[in-house]
Amino acid sequence: QVQLVESGGGLVQAGDSLRLSCVASRGTISNYGMGWFRQAPGKEREFVAAVGRIGSTYYGDSVKGRFSISRDDAKNTVYLQMNSLKPEDTAVYYCAAIQKYATLTISIARFYDYWGQGTQVTVSS
């Protein structure tokens, strides 16, 4: 079992950058693919990015070229570097772990096994 804790959210202006972190306070992430999702008020949870156990990455269309996901298994941590932030990036960002990491599953929230509590990112115009 894995317990995930996100941090790094905050209030920024459009065009700024933020780096989110997700640390496993219990368990190890090395056995899992890891993903980031986000959810804005009144909207469904949206896939942002995922990284496989050996480092393969996959991004949602709305963040390609602006966001970058990475993992450091030695630190039991996954990162989401967010650049050129836009007001539409405002949401609660969630970290999640998935055992069955595959092209068909990594962008779908219901396939993920463990979730963090989320961190708020607000981008002002």
Buried (B, 14 or more C-beta within 10 A) or exposed (E): EBBBBBBBBEEBEEEBEBEBBBBBEEBEBEEBBBBBBBBBEEEEBBBBBBBBBEEEEBBBEBBEEBBBBBBEBEEBBBBBBBBEBBEEBBBBBBBBBBBEBEEEBBBEBEBBEBBBEBBEBBBEE
